[in-house]
Amino acid sequence: MDIPPESLQKDCQEHTEGAKYTMCRKITQSIDFEVNGLQPDSRIIRSCGWDESSYKGRCYQRSGFGGRQEVCSCLTDLCNDAPMTRRGFSIITTVAIVTFLPFSITKLII
């Protein structure tokens, strides 16, 4: 895991409005097409969370007209970074391509 610079780190021990934070949260929001004159865009929001309900340590997705979001929670310090997710996806994609490419070539040659 890449450790973010201190300017992006937040101490979740700093409680607001009486909440007792128990996890980190990352929300990825995407606007897929122009809506009300706003161009397609995406952003990542990182925060502390306390609602562990049924999504503790997991991700879930929501969508609506023109947009979608993925909300992930995790339970260790600095666990809601972005680079590990991209790195993991790249590794999985590479393994899938290397695994299935020989079968595709064999079918084309025969």
N, CA, C and O atoms as a GROMACS GRO file, in nm:
protein
  440
    1MET      N    1   0.084  -0.117   0.000
    1MET     CA    2   0.000   0.000   0.000
    1MET      C    3   0.088   0.123   0.000
    1MET      O    4   0.186   0.130   0.075
    2ASP      N    5   0.054   0.220  -0.083
    2ASP     CA    6   0.125   0.348  -0.085
    2ASP      C    7   0.067   0.436   0.025
    2ASP      O    8  -0.054   0.451   0.036
    3ILE      N    9   0.155   0.494   0.106
    3ILE     CA   10   0.110   0.583   0.212
    3ILE      C   11   0.093   0.723   0.155
    3ILE      O   12   0.188   0.778   0.098
    4PRO      N   13  -0.026   0.782   0.168
    4PRO     CA   14  -0.048   0.915   0.113
    4PRO      C   15   0.028   1.021   0.191
    4PRO      O   16   0.065   0.998   0.306
    5PRO      N   17   0.053   1.137   0.130
    5PRO     CA   18   0.122   1.244   0.202
    5PRO      C   19   0.038   1.288   0.323
    5PRO      O   20  -0.084   1.272   0.324
    6GLU      N   21   0.105   1.343   0.423
    6GLU     CA   22   0.035   1.384   0.546
    6GLU      C   23  -0.079   1.480   0.518
    6GLU      O   24  -0.178   1.480   0.591
    7SER      N   25  -0.067   1.562   0.414
    7SER     CA   26  -0.172   1.659   0.384
    7SER      C   27  -0.304   1.591   0.346
    7SER      O   28  -0.410   1.653   0.356
    8LEU      N   29  -0.299   1.464   0.304
    8LEU     CA   30  -0.420   1.391   0.267
    8LEU      C   31  -0.467   1.295   0.376
    8LEU      O   32  -0.572   1.233   0.361
    9GLN      N   33  -0.390   1.281   0.483
    9GLN     CA   34  -0.428   1.192   0.591
    9GLN      C   35  -0.520   1.264   0.689
    9GLN      O   36  -0.507   1.384   0.711
   10LYS      N   37  -0.613   1.190   0.746
   10LYS     CA   38  -0.704   1.248   0.845
   10LYS      C   39  -0.708   1.158   0.967
   10LYS      O   40  -0.715   1.036   0.955
   11ASP      N   41  -0.703   1.218   1.083
   11ASP     CA   42  -0.711   1.144   1.208
   11ASP      C   43  -0.858   1.120   1.240
   11ASP      O   44  -0.931   1.213   1.274
   12CYS      N   45  -0.901   0.997   1.230
   12CYS     CA   46  -1.042   0.966   1.255
   12CYS      C   47  -1.074   0.963   1.404
   12CYS      O   48  -1.188   0.936   1.442
   13GLN      N   49  -0.977   0.989   1.488
   13GLN     CA   50  -1.005   1.003   1.631
   13GLN      C   51  -1.073   1.137   1.660
   13GLN      O   52  -1.132   1.156   1.766
   14GLU      N   53  -1.065   1.230   1.564
   14GLU     CA   54  -1.131   1.360   1.578
   14GLU      C   55  -1.279   1.341   1.548
   14GLU      O   56  -1.320   1.342   1.432
   15HIS      N   57  -1.359   1.324   1.651
   15HIS     CA   58  -1.501   1.298   1.634
   15HIS      C   59  -1.578   1.427   1.610
   15HIS      O   60  -1.547   1.531   1.669
   16THR      N   61  -1.677   1.420   1.523
   16THR     CA   62  -1.765   1.534   1.503
   16THR      C   63  -1.908   1.492   1.533
   16THR      O   64  -1.947   1.379   1.504
   17GLU      N   65  -1.982   1.579   1.589
   17GLU     CA   66  -2.122   1.554   1.619
   17GLU      C   67  -2.144   1.427   1.700
   17GLU      O   68  -2.245   1.360   1.682
   18GLY      N   69  -2.051   1.392   1.788
   18GLY     CA   70  -2.066   1.278   1.876
   18GLY      C   71  -2.045   1.142   1.812
   18GLY      O   72  -2.064   1.040   1.879
   19ALA      N   73  -2.006   1.137   1.686
   19ALA     CA   74  -1.987   1.009   1.617
   19ALA      C   75  -1.857   0.943   1.663
   19ALA      O   76  -1.758   1.011   1.687
   20LYS      N   77  -1.859   0.811   1.675
   20LYS     CA   78  -1.738   0.736   1.707
   20LYS      C   79  -1.698   0.661   1.580
   20LYS      O   80  -1.760   0.561   1.544
   21TYR      N   81  -1.595   0.711   1.513
   21TYR     CA   82  -1.554   0.652   1.386
   21TYR      C   83  -1.489   0.516   1.409
   21TYR      O   84  -1.411   0.498   1.502
   22THR      N   85  -1.523   0.421   1.323
   22THR     CA   86  -1.472   0.285   1.337
   22THR      C   87  -1.408   0.232   1.209
   22THR      O   88  -1.354   0.122   1.209
   23MET      N   89  -1.414   0.309   1.100
   23MET     CA   90  -1.361   0.260   0.973
   23MET      C   91  -1.330   0.375   0.879
   23MET      O   92  -1.369   0.489   0.903
   24CYS      N   93  -1.258   0.342   0.772
   24CYS     CA   94  -1.230   0.438   0.665
   24CYS      C   95  -1.329   0.411   0.552
   24CYS      O   96  -1.374   0.297   0.533
   25ARG      N   97  -1.362   0.514   0.477
   25ARG     CA   98  -1.457   0.499   0.368
   25ARG      C   99  -1.403   0.570   0.244
   25ARG      O  100  -1.341   0.676   0.254
   26LYS      N  101  -1.426   0.509   0.128
   26LYS     CA  102  -1.391   0.572   0.000
   26LYS      C  103  -1.513   0.564  -0.090
   26LYS      O  104  -1.568   0.457  -0.113
   27ILE      N  105  -1.555   0.679  -0.142
   27ILE     CA  106  -1.670   0.686  -0.232
   27ILE      C  107  -1.620   0.734  -0.368
   27ILE      O  108  -1.562   0.842  -0.379
   28THR      N  109  -1.641   0.654  -0.471
   28THR     CA  110  -1.605   0.693  -0.607
   28THR      C  111  -1.734   0.729  -0.680
   28THR      O  112  -1.820   0.644  -0.700
   29GLN      N  113  -1.746   0.855  -0.719
   29GLN     CA  114  -1.866   0.903  -0.788
   29GLN      C  115  -1.832   0.928  -0.935
   29GLN      O  116  -1.727   0.985  -0.966
   30SER      N  117  -1.921   0.885  -1.024
   30SER     CA  118  -1.901   0.905  -1.168
   30SER      C  119  -2.028   0.959  -1.231
   30SER      O  120  -2.137   0.906  -1.208
   31ILE      N  121  -2.014   1.064  -1.310
   31ILE     CA  122  -2.122   1.116  -1.393
   31ILE      C  123  -2.087   1.071  -1.534
   31ILE      O  124  -1.985   1.112  -1.589
   32ASP      N  125  -2.171   0.986  -1.593
   32ASP     CA  126  -2.137   0.919  -1.718
   32ASP      C  127  -2.162   1.000  -1.845
   32ASP      O  128  -2.097   0.975  -1.947
   33PHE      N  129  -2.252   1.097  -1.841
   33PHE     CA  130  -2.279   1.178  -1.959
   33PHE      C  131  -2.326   1.316  -1.914
   33PHE      O  132  -2.354   1.337  -1.796
   34GLU      N  133  -2.333   1.409  -2.007
   34GLU     CA  134  -2.369   1.546  -1.972
   34GLU      C  135  -2.508   1.552  -1.908
   34GLU      O  136  -2.605   1.498  -1.961
   35VAL      N  137  -2.516   1.619  -1.792
   35VAL     CA  138  -2.641   1.635  -1.720
   35VAL      C  139  -2.652   1.780  -1.678
   35VAL      O  140  -2.562   1.833  -1.612
   36ASN      N  141  -2.761   1.845  -1.714
   36ASN     CA  142  -2.784   1.986  -1.678
   36ASN      C  143  -2.666   2.076  -1.713
   36ASN      O  144  -2.632   2.166  -1.637
   37GLY      N  145  -2.605   2.051  -1.827
   37GLY     CA  146  -2.494   2.134  -1.872
   37GLY      C  147  -2.360   2.099  -1.811
   37GLY      O  148  -2.258   2.160  -1.845
   38LEU      N  149  -2.356   2.002  -1.719
   38LEU     CA  150  -2.229   1.960  -1.658
   38LEU      C  151  -2.171   1.844  -1.737
   38LEU      O  152  -2.241   1.749  -1.770
   39GLN      N  153  -2.043   1.853  -1.768
   39GLN     CA  154  -1.975   1.750  -1.846
   39GLN      C  155  -1.955   1.623  -1.762
   39GLN      O  156  -1.956   1.631  -1.639
   40PRO      N  157  -1.936   1.507  -1.826
   40PRO     CA  158  -1.904   1.384  -1.753
   40PRO      C  159  -1.782   1.408  -1.664
   40PRO      O  160  -1.688   1.478  -1.703
   41ASP      N  161  -1.784   1.349  -1.547
   41ASP     CA  162  -1.677   1.374  -1.451
   41ASP      C  163  -1.676   1.261  -1.349
   41ASP      O  164  -1.771   1.183  -1.341
   42SER      N  165  -1.569   1.252  -1.272
   42SER     CA  166  -1.564   1.158  -1.160
   42SER      C  167  -1.481   1.219  -1.049
   42SER      O  168  -1.398   1.307  -1.071
   43ARG      N  169  -1.505   1.170  -0.929
   43ARG     CA  170  -1.429   1.217  -0.812
   43ARG      C  171  -1.425   1.107  -0.708
   43ARG      O  172  -1.508   1.016  -0.707
   44ILE      N  173  -1.326   1.117  -0.621
   44ILE     CA  174  -1.312   1.023  -0.510
   44ILE      C  175  -1.321   1.103  -0.382
   44ILE      O  176  -1.253   1.204  -0.365
   45ILE      N  177  -1.405   1.055  -0.290
   45ILE     CA  178  -1.422   1.119  -0.160
   45ILE      C  179  -1.378   1.019  -0.055
   45ILE      O  180  -1.429   0.907  -0.049
   46ARG      N  181  -1.282   1.058   0.027
   46ARG     CA  182  -1.234   0.972   0.135
   46ARG      C  183  -1.277   1.033   0.268
   46ARG      O  184  -1.268   1.155   0.287
   47SER      N  185  -1.324   0.949   0.359
   47SER     CA  186  -1.370   1.000   0.488
   47SER      C  187  -1.365   0.890   0.593
   47SER      O  188  -1.333   0.775   0.564
   48CYS      N  189  -1.398   0.929   0.715
   48CYS     CA  190  -1.412   0.834   0.825
   48CYS      C  191  -1.559   0.792   0.830
   48CYS      O  192  -1.647   0.868   0.790
   49GLY      N  193  -1.585   0.672   0.877
   49GLY     CA  194  -1.723   0.624   0.884
   49GLY      C  195  -1.753   0.555   1.015
   49GLY      O  196  -1.662   0.517   1.089
   50TRP      N  197  -1.881   0.539   1.043
   50TRP     CA  198  -1.921   0.473   1.167
   50TRP      C  199  -2.035   0.375   1.146
   50TRP      O  200  -2.062   0.294   1.235
   51ASP      N  201  -2.103   0.379   1.034
   51ASP     CA  202  -2.216   0.289   1.009
   51ASP      C  203  -2.163   0.159   0.950
   51ASP      O  204  -2.140   0.150   0.829
   52GLU      N  205  -2.143   0.059   1.034
   52GLU     CA  206  -2.084  -0.066   0.987
   52GLU      C  207  -2.188  -0.161   0.927
   52GLU      O  208  -2.150  -0.251   0.852
   53SER      N  209  -2.313  -0.145   0.956
   53SER     CA  210  -2.424  -0.225   0.906
   53SER      C  211  -2.378  -0.353   0.836
   53SER      O  212  -2.293  -0.425   0.889
   54SER      N  213  -2.432  -0.382   0.720
   54SER     CA  214  -2.397  -0.507   0.651
   54SER      C  215  -2.283  -0.489   0.552
   54SER      O  216  -2.245  -0.585   0.484
   55TYR      N  217  -2.227  -0.369   0.540
   55TYR     CA  218  -2.122  -0.344   0.442
   55TYR      C  219  -1.984  -0.330   0.505
   55TYR      O  220  -1.893  -0.278   0.441
   56LYS      N  221  -1.968  -0.373   0.627
   56LYS     CA  222  -1.840  -0.362   0.698
   56LYS      C  223  -1.729  -0.432   0.620
   56LYS      O  224  -1.736  -0.553   0.595
   57GLY      N  225  -1.627  -0.355   0.580
   57GLY     CA  226  -1.514  -0.413   0.508
   57GLY      C  227  -1.545  -0.453   0.364
   57GLY      O  228  -1.469  -0.530   0.305
   58ARG      N  229  -1.654  -0.403   0.307
   58ARG     CA  230  -1.694  -0.441   0.171
   58ARG      C  231  -1.730  -0.318   0.089
   58ARG      O  232  -1.727  -0.205   0.140
   59CYS      N  233  -1.763  -0.340  -0.036
   59CYS     CA  234  -1.806  -0.232  -0.126
   59CYS      C  235  -1.949  -0.259  -0.172
   59CYS      O  236  -1.993  -0.374  -0.178
   60TYR      N  237  -2.019  -0.152  -0.204
   60TYR     CA  238  -2.149  -0.166  -0.267
   60TYR      C  239  -2.165  -0.053  -0.369
   60TYR      O  240  -2.096   0.049  -0.359
   61GLN      N  241  -2.254  -0.071  -0.466
   61GLN     CA  242  -2.273   0.026  -0.572
   61GLN      C  243  -2.416   0.080  -0.568
   61GLN      O  244  -2.510   0.010  -0.529
   62ARG      N  245  -2.429   0.205  -0.610
   62ARG     CA  246  -2.560   0.269  -0.627
   62ARG      C  247  -2.556   0.344  -0.760
   62ARG      O  248  -2.450   0.390  -0.804
   63SER      N  249  -2.671   0.356  -0.823
   63SER     CA  250  -2.674   0.432  -0.948
   63SER      C  251  -2.808   0.502  -0.963
   63SER      O  252  -2.907   0.466  -0.899
   64GLY      N  253  -2.808   0.601  -1.047
   64GLY     CA  254  -2.928   0.678  -1.076
   64GLY      C  255  -2.912   0.743  -1.211
   64GLY      O  256  -2.820   0.709  -1.286
   65PHE      N  257  -3.000   0.835  -1.245
   65PHE     CA  258  -2.997   0.898  -1.376
   65PHE      C  259  -2.864   0.969  -1.399
   65PHE      O  260  -2.833   1.067  -1.331
   66GLY      N  261  -2.786   0.919  -1.493
   66GLY     CA  262  -2.663   0.986  -1.533
   66GLY      C  263  -2.542   0.962  -1.446
   66GLY      O  264  -2.434   1.011  -1.477
   67GLY      N  265  -2.557   0.888  -1.337
   67GLY     CA  266  -2.441   0.872  -1.250
   67GLY      C  267  -2.446   0.744  -1.169
   67GLY      O  268  -2.547   0.674  -1.163
   68ARG      N  269  -2.334   0.716  -1.107
   68ARG     CA  270  -2.322   0.598  -1.022
   68ARG      C  271  -2.217   0.624  -0.917
   68ARG      O  272  -2.135   0.715  -0.931
   69GLN      N  273  -2.219   0.545  -0.812
   69GLN     CA  274  -2.115   0.556  -0.711
   69GLN      C  275  -2.087   0.420  -0.651
   69GLN      O  276  -2.175   0.334  -0.642
   70GLU      N  277  -1.963   0.403  -0.610
   70GLU     CA  278  -1.921   0.283  -0.539
   70GLU      C  279  -1.871   0.329  -0.403
   70GLU      O  280  -1.788   0.419  -0.394
   71VAL      N  281  -1.924   0.267  -0.298
   71VAL     CA  282  -1.887   0.302  -0.161
   71VAL      C  283  -1.816   0.182  -0.101
   71VAL      O  284  -1.872   0.072  -0.094
   72CYS      N  285  -1.692   0.203  -0.056
   72CYS     CA  286  -1.613   0.096   0.004
   72CYS      C  287  -1.574   0.135   0.146
   72CYS      O  288  -1.548   0.252   0.173
   73SER      N  289  -1.570   0.038   0.234
   73SER     CA  290  -1.524   0.064   0.370
   73SER      C  291  -1.414  -0.036   0.404
   73SER      O  292  -1.412  -0.147   0.351
   74CYS      N  293  -1.324   0.006   0.492
   74CYS     CA  294  -1.215  -0.082   0.534
   74CYS      C  295  -1.180  -0.048   0.678
   74CYS      O  296  -1.219   0.058   0.729
   75LEU      N  297  -1.108  -0.136   0.745
   75LEU     CA  298  -1.096  -0.127   0.890
   75LEU      C  299  -0.956  -0.100   0.943
   75LEU      O  300  -0.938  -0.099   1.064
   76THR      N  301  -0.858  -0.078   0.857
   76THR     CA  302  -0.722  -0.053   0.905
   76THR      C  303  -0.677   0.088   0.867
   76THR      O  304  -0.736   0.150   0.778
   77ASP      N  305  -0.575   0.138   0.933
   77ASP     CA  306  -0.524   0.272   0.906
   77ASP      C  307  -0.480   0.287   0.761
   77ASP      O  308  -0.414   0.199   0.706
   78LEU      N  309  -0.518   0.398   0.699
   78LEU     CA  310  -0.477   0.436   0.563
   78LEU      C  311  -0.513   0.330   0.459
   78LEU      O  312  -0.440   0.312   0.361
   79CYS      N  313  -0.624   0.261   0.478
   79CYS     CA  314  -0.661   0.151   0.388
   79CYS      C  315  -0.745   0.194   0.269
   79CYS      O  316  -0.774   0.111   0.182
   80ASN      N  317  -0.786   0.321   0.261
   80ASN     CA  318  -0.874   0.362   0.151
   80ASN      C  319  -0.800   0.438   0.043
   80ASN      O  320  -0.849   0.540  -0.008
   81ASP      N  321  -0.682   0.390   0.007
   81ASP     CA  322  -0.603   0.457  -0.097
   81ASP      C  323  -0.646   0.411  -0.236
   81ASP      O  324  -0.722   0.314  -0.248
   82ALA      N  325  -0.600   0.476  -0.338
   82ALA     CA  326  -0.637   0.443  -0.475
   82ALA      C  327  -0.536   0.354  -0.546
   82ALA      O  328  -0.578   0.263  -0.618
   83PRO      N  329  -0.405   0.374  -0.531
   83PRO     CA  330  -0.308   0.299  -0.611
   83PRO      C  331  -0.319   0.148  -0.599
   83PRO      O  332  -0.300   0.078  -0.699
   84MET      N  333  -0.348   0.093  -0.482
   84MET     CA  334  -0.355  -0.053  -0.468
   84MET      C  335  -0.468  -0.110  -0.553
   84MET      O  336  -0.452  -0.216  -0.613
   85THR      N  337  -0.579  -0.042  -0.559
   85THR     CA  338  -0.691  -0.090  -0.640
   85THR      C  339  -0.651  -0.095  -0.786
   85THR      O  340  -0.679  -0.194  -0.855
   86ARG      N  341  -0.588   0.009  -0.834
   86ARG     CA  342  -0.545   0.011  -0.975
   86ARG      C  343  -0.441  -0.096  -1.001
   86ARG      O  344  -0.445  -0.164  -1.104
   87ARG      N  345  -0.347  -0.113  -0.908
   87ARG     CA  346  -0.243  -0.212  -0.924
   87ARG      C  347  -0.303  -0.352  -0.927
   87ARG      O  348  -0.266  -0.434  -1.011
   88GLY      N  349  -0.397  -0.380  -0.837
   88GLY     CA  350  -0.462  -0.510  -0.832
   88GLY      C  351  -0.539  -0.539  -0.960
   88GLY      O  352  -0.533  -0.651  -1.012
   89PHE      N  353  -0.611  -0.440  -1.010
   89PHE     CA  354  -0.686  -0.456  -1.135
   89PHE      C  355  -0.591  -0.483  -1.251
   89PHE      O  356  -0.620  -0.568  -1.335
   90SER      N  357  -0.478  -0.413  -1.256
   90SER     CA  358  -0.380  -0.432  -1.363
   90SER      C  359  -0.323  -0.573  -1.360
   90SER      O  360  -0.306  -0.636  -1.464
   91ILE      N  361  -0.293  -0.622  -1.242
   91ILE     CA  362  -0.238  -0.757  -1.228
   91ILE      C  363  -0.340  -0.861  -1.274
   91ILE      O  364  -0.306  -0.952  -1.349
   92ILE      N  365  -0.464  -0.847  -1.231
   92ILE     CA  366  -0.569  -0.942  -1.270
   92ILE      C  367  -0.589  -0.939  -1.421
   92ILE      O  368  -0.603  -1.044  -1.484
   93THR      N  369  -0.593  -0.821  -1.480
   93THR     CA  370  -0.611  -0.808  -1.624
   93THR      C  371  -0.496  -0.874  -1.700
   93THR      O  372  -0.518  -0.945  -1.797
   94THR      N  373  -0.373  -0.849  -1.657
   94THR     CA  374  -0.256  -0.908  -1.722
   94THR      C  375  -0.260  -1.060  -1.714
   94THR      O  376  -0.234  -1.127  -1.814
   95VAL      N  377  -0.290  -1.114  -1.597
   95VAL     CA  378  -0.297  -1.259  -1.581
   95VAL      C  379  -0.406  -1.317  -1.672
   95VAL      O  380  -0.384  -1.421  -1.735
   96ALA      N  381  -0.520  -1.252  -1.680
   96ALA     CA  382  -0.629  -1.302  -1.765
   96ALA      C  383  -0.587  -1.303  -1.912
   96ALA      O  384  -0.615  -1.399  -1.983
   97ILE      N  385  -0.521  -1.198  -1.957
   97ILE     CA  386  -0.477  -1.190  -2.097
   97ILE      C  387  -0.375  -1.298  -2.127
   97ILE      O  388  -0.385  -1.368  -2.228
   98VAL      N  389  -0.276  -1.313  -2.040
   98VAL     CA  390  -0.171  -1.413  -2.061
   98VAL      C  391  -0.229  -1.554  -2.057
   98VAL      O  392  -0.184  -1.641  -2.132
   99THR      N  393  -0.327  -1.576  -1.972
   99THR     CA  394  -0.387  -1.709  -1.960
   99THR      C  395  -0.470  -1.745  -2.083
   99THR      O  396  -0.460  -1.858  -2.132
  100PHE      N  397  -0.550  -1.653  -2.134
  100PHE     CA  398  -0.642  -1.685  -2.242
  100PHE      C  399  -0.588  -1.658  -2.382
  100PHE      O  400  -0.645  -1.706  -2.479
  101LEU      N  401  -0.482  -1.582  -2.394
  101LEU     CA  402  -0.426  -1.550  -2.525
  101LEU      C  403  -0.382  -1.674  -2.602
  101LEU      O  404  -0.413  -1.684  -2.720
  102PRO      N  405  -0.310  -1.770  -2.540
  102PRO     CA  406  -0.270  -1.889  -2.617
  102PRO      C  407  -0.389  -1.966  -2.674
  102PRO      O  408  -0.380  -2.020  -2.784
  103PHE      N  409  -0.501  -1.973  -2.601
  103PHE     CA  410  -0.620  -2.043  -2.650
  103PHE      C  411  -0.679  -1.971  -2.771
  103PHE      O  412  -0.725  -2.035  -2.865
  104SER      N  413  -0.678  -1.840  -2.769
  104SER     CA  414  -0.732  -1.762  -2.881
  104SER      C  415  -0.646  -1.780  -3.005
  104SER      O  416  -0.698  -1.794  -3.115
  105ILE      N  417  -0.514  -1.779  -2.988
  105ILE     CA  418  -0.423  -1.796  -3.101
  105ILE      C  419  -0.438  -1.935  -3.160
  105ILE      O  420  -0.438  -1.951  -3.282
  106THR      N  421  -0.450  -2.038  -3.075
  106THR     CA  422  -0.465  -2.175  -3.122
  106THR      C  423  -0.591  -2.188  -3.207
  106THR      O  424  -0.588  -2.253  -3.311
  107LYS      N  425  -0.699  -2.128  -3.166
  107LYS     CA  426  -0.823  -2.137  -3.242
  107LYS      C  427  -0.811  -2.066  -3.376
  107LYS      O  428  -0.870  -2.111  -3.474
  108LEU      N  429  -0.736  -1.959  -3.381
  108LEU     CA  430  -0.719  -1.887  -3.506
  108LEU      C  431  -0.632  -1.964  -3.605
  108LEU      O  432  -0.657  -1.959  -3.725
  109ILE      N  433  -0.532  -2.035  -3.557
  109ILE     CA  434  -0.439  -2.108  -3.644
  109ILE      C  435  -0.506  -2.232  -3.701
  109ILE      O  436  -0.482  -2.266  -3.817
  110ILE      N  437  -0.585  -2.299  -3.626
  110ILE     CA  438  -0.648  -2.425  -3.668
  110ILE      C  439  -0.750  -2.399  -3.769
  110ILE      O  440  -0.814  -2.493  -3.817
   0.00000   0.00000   0.00000
